[in-house]
Every structure is written in C-alpha cells, then in structure tokens.
Amino acid sequence: MNKVSGRIAFVLILNGVGIKSFPIERFVNIGLRGSTLLAKFALLFLLAYFLEPADIALYGLIVVTIAYATYALGFDFYTYSTRELLGKKPDQWARLLRDQSVFFIVTYIVVLPLLALIFFLGFIPWSVAPWFFILLVLEHLAQELNRLLVAMSRQLYASVVHFLRSGLWALIVAVLFWVFPSVRSIEFALSAWGVGVATACCVGGLVIFKLDRACLWQTIDWQWVRRGVKVALPFLVATLAIRGLFTLDRYWVEALSGADVLAAYVLFAGVANAVTAFLDAGVFVFLYPGLIKAFKEKDATSFKSGMKVLIRQTLIISLLLSISAALLIHPVLFFIGKEVYVEHVGLLYVLLVAIVLYALSMVPHYGLYAMSQDRSIIISHLVSLVVFVAIAALMTRILPVYGVPLALCGSFVIMLVHKSMAYIKLKKKQSWIQEGKVSLEIADI
C-alpha cells in the first residue's frame, strides 16, 4: 500500500471472516446505491403515511407491472449482447449497441399494443394509462443503459444512473410530500418518477455516445440479431417465469384479500426486496463479471475464490439485513399509525424468509451463468413458477392472507436446491477446475 492507487485498505470482521481491501469506487458505488434504497424507503413509508391503503395498493400494482413489462420489451436480449460485448474490442461496441437498438424498436411495435389489455381487462384503471406507457419506455431504456454500463465496467456511472432513476426523485417526492399537502397524490409521484428516469436516460446516453462510432458505417447485422433472439428467447421465458412470481403474487393477494391487505403486502414486499436490491448493488454487480472472465480464461483459482466470496457475502448480508428489517419495522409502523399494516406485519417475516432463500439461490445462479449453462437456469425458473402456483392454490384455501408468501418460500426452496445441484454437477465436469484444485493443494504443501 505504498502507492496512491485509489484503493482504501480496511478489514471488516463479520463472523470472523476478513474482507480484503476494496476500491474506493466500490464504496462510492455502494453509497449511491444505499442512498437510492434509503430514498425509496422514505418514499414508500411516506406514501403509506399520507395516502389511503387503496392508493398504496394501486401504486404497488403499477410498479410491479411496469417492472415485469420491461422484461418483455427488452426480450432479455442483454443475456446475449452482454457476452458478445465482453468478447469484442471496444471499437466495435457502438455497432453492437446500434443493432440491439434496432431490435428493440421491433419489440416496442409488437409488445406495447398488447399491454393495453391490462387496462381493457380492468387490472389497472385507464386514468393512469398515459403515465404507465411513458414510464415503461423510460424504465426500459434506463435498465438497458444500466446493464451496458456495468458490462463496460463503468460501475460508477451505472450507480449514478441508477440513483437518478430510482433514488433522487423518490427523495424529492418524499420531502415535498412532507412539506406540501397539496402534492400528496399518486399522480404527482408518477410525474416525478418520469422526470427522474428521463434524467437518468440522458446521463447514461452521454456515456454511450462517447463510444468510438467509426464502426457504424457497417450495415446492420441481422444474422447477429436473429442469433441473439434464439439465444435470448429461452432466457426470456425463464425471466418472465421468475419475475412472474414477484408480479402474480400482488394480483393474487388483491383477488383474495382486497386492497387493504394488498397495501400491507406492497409495503412489506418493498422492505423485503431491499435485501436483494442491496445485494445486486453491493455484491452481484461487482462479482459476476469476474466469474465470467475467470471461466472463459479457465482460471480455476479466480473462479473458485470468486464463488467463495459470493456465497459468503450473500449469506452474511442477506441475514443481517433481514434481521435488521424485522426489528426496525415496528417503530416505522408506529410512525405510520395505521392498523392495517400492524395487523398484517406477519407478512413481512414470511417475505423475509422467502427473499433470503431467493438471494442464496443467486449464488449457484451466477455460477451457472458464468459457465453459460443456460438450460439449468431456465428449467429452474419454470419449475419454480409451477411450484408457486401449485402451493399458492392449495395454501390460500387454508391461509388466504399468508398462502401466497408461503408459496414464494416453497418455490424458492425448490429453485435453490435445483440450481445448487446443477452447479455442483456441472462444476465436476470442468476438468480444469479440478486440476486447479489439485494445484492449490500441492502449493499449500
């Protein structure tokens, strides 16, 4: 540490496990992501404080439906384009992004009209339809920009875009809700959301526009696009299946228990999902590119150590955050002062168990993803959706309120077991990993 290298050396002791020196960029990154989470928490709690449960229920449905629809718009094409991007020289990146953008235009033409069925069927009122489609397009663009920036190792820029997209506007709305009673409405929150995500798109776009554009004279590679569609389609099915769990559950709760219980479910699900949001920001986004690189280069030492760090940090952080949420929710509910949330606080405990199981399943998930073992991931997600529907159909007859979150727990257990078994089996087939293990043992001797 005798050089000014932009790194801060420190050691965190968590259950006796030392964590090595981290880049200062990572701390700034986590700080921005953490600020985003705090802002979203502040907004969610103040919405629950100032608005009626029915409004919270509607807001929750809008948020999860937009999040789900962004995957349909993106077609999970990034699962193909990210690997292609990492395998090309930077002077070819602009061409790949242009070809990907052309494909997105096609998905917009096909998918956006189909989404109008949500309003025709009465799932969401027509009054919010304009904001729904504006936010959907902007959210998708911002999501793709985030993924590109991460793949290009621009994690700090990605965190800034994410903060503008999800954090800053939420913080501003929370302050304005507190100070000015006249702005306390869903419509105001949606309009601020739109401004925030549009700003994020502009900032992310500025970074992308700095790429070398000399390669853009080449014609669109439709064969590359078609190949990407074939690769992404199974991933899309798997993603729609797993994200369907986090969307279908809301609609199921509303159908069985009404808007008041859905409002409580939305609040507590927002708290529980913060665990995975923090893991995405502080762990997964930094470690999975290294796993992919180590596997491609057949670097057994880096791959094995990366997986060890991944499971250790995932387990420790998910448990610490879940325990903290379970303890701190009570003073928050006292502040909100609405009986419907206190009455159904048990939902939070079940959802926290579910989210820890889901977080742990992401460890073998990224191992499989690094190995390009897409089939195992796809099967796992599809099986999990089937298990969720089956368990929910049975449990909701006995426990109408708790049947859905218990079904999430059951489906995530199956997903964790299936992915872990697949990862262990496929890892044993990689001879270079086994050879690397032997080499390490000899070196230790």
Stockholm file with secondary structure:
# STOCKHOLM 1.0

chainA/1-445         MNKVSGRIAFVLILNGVGIKSFPIERFVNIGLRGSTLLAKFALLFLLAYFLEPADIALYGLIVVTIAYATYALGFDFYTYSTRELLGKKPDQWARLLRDQSVFFIVTYIVVLPLLALIFFLGFIPWSVAPWFFILLVLEHLAQELNRLLVAMSRQLYASVVHFLRSGLWALIVAVLFWVFPSVRSIEFALSAWGVGVATACCVGGLVIFKLDRACLWQTIDWQWVRRGVKVALPFLVATLAIRGLFTLDRYWVEALSGADVLAAYVLFAGVANAVTAFLDAGVFVFLYPGLIKAFKEKDATSFKSGMKVLIRQTLIISLLLSISAALLIHPVLFFIGKEVYVEHVGLLYVLLVAIVLYALSMVPHYGLYAMSQDRSIIISHLVSLVVFVAIAALMTRILPVYGVPLALCGSFVIMLVHKSMAYIKLKKKQSWIQEGKVSLEIADI
#=GR chainA/1-445 SS CCSCCSEECCCEEETTEEECCEEHHHHHHHHHHHHHHHHHHHHHHHHHHHSCHHHHHHHHHHHHHHHHHHHHHHTTTHHHHHHHHHTSCGGGHHHHHHHHHHHHHHHHHHHHHHHTHHHHTTSSCGGGHHHHHHHHHHHHHHHHHHHHHHHTTCHHHHHHHHIIIIIIHHHHHHHHHHHCGGGCSHHHHHHHHHHHHHHHHHHHHHHHTTSCCGGGGSCCCHHHHHHHHHHHHHHHHHHHHHHHHHHHHHHHHHHHHHHHHHHHHHHHHHHHHHHHHHHIIIIIHHHHHHHHHHHHTTCHHHHHHHHHHHHHHHHHHHHHHHHHHHHHHHHHHHHHCCHHHHHTTHHHHHHHHHHHHHHHHHHHHHHHHHTTCHHHHHHHHHHHHHHHHHHHHHHHHHCTTTHHHHHHHHHHHHHHHHHHHHHHHHHHTCHHHHHHHHHHHHHHC
#=GC SS_cons         CCSCCSEECCCEEETTEEECCEEHHHHHHHHHHHHHHHHHHHHHHHHHHHSCHHHHHHHHHHHHHHHHHHHHHHTTTHHHHHHHHHTSCGGGHHHHHHHHHHHHHHHHHHHHHHHTHHHHTTSSCGGGHHHHHHHHHHHHHHHHHHHHHHHTTCHHHHHHHHIIIIIIHHHHHHHHHHHCGGGCSHHHHHHHHHHHHHHHHHHHHHHHTTSCCGGGGSCCCHHHHHHHHHHHHHHHHHHHHHHHHHHHHHHHHHHHHHHHHHHHHHHHHHHHHHHHHHHIIIIIHHHHHHHHHHHHTTCHHHHHHHHHHHHHHHHHHHHHHHHHHHHHHHHHHHHHCCHHHHHTTHHHHHHHHHHHHHHHHHHHHHHHHHTTCHHHHHHHHHHHHHHHHHHHHHHHHHCTTTHHHHHHHHHHHHHHHHHHHHHHHHHHTCHHHHHHHHHHHHHHC
//
